[in-house]
Amino acid sequence: GHSNYNFMRMIKLARLGILSFSTRILATGVYLGAICAFISICFGIFYIFQNLIFSIPVPGYTSLIVSQFFIGGIIMLILGIIGEYIGELFHEVKGRPNYIIEEIKNY
């Protein structure tokens, strides 16, 4: 057959399917935050060595950029953890059973 959904309606359906039935997307915030914080630490080490070997013309640039990147990563990590917690609460509030009884015998 032929679908009666147009492109925008299919996009809305896909978004609803991704966000309503899975909390995996919430883990992305945790991973992105951890990666961002790790990269900022690597950049910090790189900029310290670069500052020791070469002279950076703008003083304070290194500490400002690295600290802002690190704080952003930590904030994203914390928001991801809160999102994971809210996702678990969402599953608990739905009240769905862990299993479905197929049939009842001798009731």
Rosetta blueprint (number, residue, H / E / L):
1 G L
2 H L
3 S L
4 N L
5 Y L
6 N L
7 F H
8 M H
9 R H
10 M H
11 I H
12 K H
13 L H
14 A H
15 R H
16 L H
17 G H
18 I H
19 L H
20 S H
21 F L
22 S L
23 T L
24 R H
25 I H
26 L H
27 A H
28 T H
29 G H
30 V H
31 Y H
32 L H
33 G H
34 A H
35 I H
36 C H
37 A H
38 F H
39 I H
40 S H
41 I H
42 C H
43 F H
44 G H
45 I H
46 F H
47 Y H
48 I H
49 F H
50 Q H
51 N H
52 L H
53 I H
54 F L
55 S L
56 I L
57 P L
58 V L
59 P L
60 G L
61 Y H
62 T H
63 S H
64 L H
65 I H
66 V H
67 S H
68 Q H
69 F H
70 F H
71 I H
72 G H
73 G H
74 I H
75 I H
76 M H
77 L H
78 I H
79 L H
80 G H
81 I H
82 I H
83 G H
84 E H
85 Y H
86 I H
87 G H
88 E H
89 L H
90 F H
91 H H
92 E H
93 V H
94 K H
95 G L
96 R L
97 P L
98 N L
99 Y L
100 I L
101 I L
102 E L
103 E L
104 I L
105 K L
106 N L
107 Y L
